[in-house]
Amino acid sequence: MIEQLEGYPDNTCAFVCHGHVTRQDYTSVLVPAVEAALKNHDKVRLYYETAPDFTGIDPTAVWQDTMVGMGHLFRWERIAVVTDVDWIRNTFQFFSFLVPAQMKVVPLERADDARQWIRAG
């Protein structure tokens, strides 16, 4: 399940993933929020956290995630990925050179730092 977080500026899309994430979670929660933000802003910020109860993600959801990210490649201003899941952290770090945005990947224990950073400036 993907939960959209409240209390962020309107140029920021903030989400936390719980349990098992599906393609439907992306199409019903994440994609509409990102598309709405992009209608109102040239550049948007993304805060993406995997909660301690995160158990995994469907391969079709991974593809959906990739399409959202790459489909708007030059419209990201900042991306904060907060996770203790090794493969997610490694994937974002590996592909970060392709994304022309400021990006931070941090462990869950530094979530507050990432939230402050995504809101700053």
C-alpha positions in Angstrom: 0.0 0.0 0.0 1.2 3.5 -0.8 0.1 6.3 1.5 0.3 9.9 0.5 1.6 12.1 3.3 0.1 15.4 4.2 1.8 18.6 5.4 4.2 19.1 2.5 4.4 22.1 0.2 2.2 21.7 -3.0 5.4 21.2 -5.1 6.2 18.1 -3.1 4.8 14.7 -3.5 5.4 12.6 -0.3 4.6 8.9 0.1 5.3 6.1 2.5 5.0 2.4 1.4 3.5 -0.1 3.8 3.2 -3.9 3.4 3.1 -5.2 -0.2 3.0 -2.5 -2.9 1.2 -3.2 -6.2 0.8 -1.6 -9.6 -2.7 -0.5 -8.5 -1.2 1.4 -5.6 0.9 3.4 -8.1 -2.0 4.0 -10.5 -4.5 5.0 -7.8 -2.2 7.0 -5.4 1.2 8.0 -6.6 0.6 8.7 -10.3 -2.4 11.0 -9.8 -0.6 13.0 -7.1 2.5 13.4 -9.2 0.5 14.4 -12.3 -1.5 17.0 -10.3 1.8 18.5 -8.9 3.3 18.6 -12.4 0.2 20.6 -13.7 1.0 23.4 -11.2 4.8 23.4 -11.1 7.6 23.2 -13.6 9.7 21.1 -11.1 8.5 18.9 -8.3 10.0 17.2 -5.3 9.5 13.6 -4.3 9.8 12.1 -0.8 9.6 8.3 -1.0 9.8 6.2 2.2 9.5 2.5 2.8 8.1 1.9 6.3 9.4 -0.8 8.6 6.4 -2.9 7.7 7.2 -2.8 4.0 7.3 -6.4 2.7 7.9 -6.0 -1.1 6.8 -4.7 -4.4 5.2 -6.4 -7.4 7.5 -6.4 -10.5 4.7 -4.5 -12.4 4.8 -1.8 -9.7 8.6 -1.5 -10.2 8.0 -0.9 -13.9 5.3 1.7 -13.1 7.7 3.4 -10.7 10.4 3.5 -13.4 7.9 4.9 -16.0 6.8 7.7 -13.6 10.4 8.7 -12.8 11.8 8.5 -16.3 8.6 10.0 -17.9 9.2 13.2 -16.1 13.0 13.0 -15.9 13.8 16.7 -16.2 10.9 17.9 -14.0 12.3 16.5 -10.7 14.0 19.1 -8.5 14.8 17.0 -5.4 14.2 13.3 -4.6 14.6 11.9 -1.1 14.5 8.1 -0.8 14.2 6.8 2.8 14.7 3.1 3.1 16.5 0.3 4.9 15.8 -2.0 2.0 19.2 -2.7 0.4 18.0 -3.4 -3.2 15.9 -0.2 -3.2 18.8 1.9 -1.8 21.3 0.3 -4.3 19.0 0.8 -7.3 18.4 4.5 -6.6 22.1 5.1 -5.9 23.1 3.2 -9.1 20.7 5.1 -11.3 21.1 8.5 -9.6 23.6 9.7 -12.3 20.8 9.6 -14.8 18.5 11.8 -12.9 19.3 15.6 -13.2 17.8 16.3 -9.8 19.3 16.6 -6.3 18.9 13.2 -4.7 19.5 11.7 -1.3 19.1 8.1 -0.2 19.1 7.7 3.5 18.2 5.0 6.1 15.0 5.2 8.1 16.8 6.4 11.1 17.5 9.7 9.2 13.9 10.2 7.9 13.6 13.5 9.8 16.7 14.8 8.0 15.3 13.8 4.6 11.9 15.4 5.4 13.7 18.7 6.3 15.8 18.6 3.2 12.9 17.9 0.9 11.1 20.9 2.3 14.1 23.3 2.5 14.9 26.2 0.1 
